Amino acid sequence: MSSASYRFSIGPWNIGRGADPFGPPVRPAVAFDDVLAAAVNLGFEGIQFHDDDAVPDLENLSPSKIVAEAEAMKRKLDGLGFVAEFVAPRLWEHANGIDGGYTSNDPAARRWAIERSKRAVDVALALGCDLIVMWPAREGTAVRESKDPIAASAQMIEAINAILSASPRARIAIEPKPNEPVDHAFVPTIGHALALGARSADPARVGVLIESAHAILAGLDPSDEMGFALAAGKLWSVHLNDQNGLKFDQDKVFGAANLRGAFDQVRVLEAADYAASGAFIGFDVKAQRTQAADSATAHLATSKAVFLRLVEKVRSFPKQTAAQCIAARDYEALERLVLEHLLAA
């Protein structure tokens, strides 16, 4: 078993105001510097960025000013011992991206999406990282007949190639999700993401980010999705969380809905020696809407504690006994072995 230590990262959106579609925020906004202070206290090392988390108001800044602002942010991170894990262009919250960015029916919106994505590469490099996360949030439809899926596939590859062309150092991790905010997404699963990467101009620089809840929303097992990506050497980041069935994206504490599923995710990461790769464990979790502001980081502390406890469970699992069950094709005994191991103090 590897002796490498896991590295953990969070995004500023993981410490939020407690808003949902059915009511106003229930906690005050948290300033970015306060997010960083909380991350220090929680023992995180990496910060995940949307482009405008690192450089606010970047739409109104020149390319050189964007780089200068990102460099100032890097100095702040350096002073706290943080590194930037990735930068994701936030296309889905801008008016130009309302119908999708890369797959919009408006050619001007498509050009805007690609140019903003190139600026995200500038931000990432100035922050000292090379990973761009592509979450194709609105790249899909509410009405299937509103877009041509053949054309959309070509448009997604055009966007990937444009990001790769922005710098020979840039890498892309595609983060698939089957729905929400669209009804049907064009890149719903890891298989779709890897297929797009394979058709890009430089497949070696295109990998994936797997979010547990997104896999569950696609009706898939997150550990199987991770295994598929790991077998291809393409799992470059994870967003661990949990999901109570095929509902809206809940971003629950890791292991909160399905502890055994969480165990299996840790198990496959351990099997691949993911920690030794240096890639981060990210927790894309949100505090419950009812949580008071003074304890609205407990969801992050709990997710990290559960992950580390499950690492211990995976490493102490009686593998020889399990192998005997498998050799005897006694899967009932294997089932009990797993359950008793998880229940043991």
PyMOL commands that set and color helices and strands:
alter all, ss='L'
color gray80, all
select helices_A, chain A and resi 12-14+32-42+51-54+58-60+63-80+95-97+107-127+144-146+149-166+190-198+203-205+212-217+222-231+259-271+274-277+293-295+298-315+319-327+331-343
alter helices_A, ss='H'
color red, helices_A
select strands_A, chain A and resi 7-10+46-50+83-88+131-134+140-141+171-174+184-185+206-211+235-240+280-283
alter strands_A, ss='S'
color yellow, strands_A
deselect
rebuild
show_as cartoon
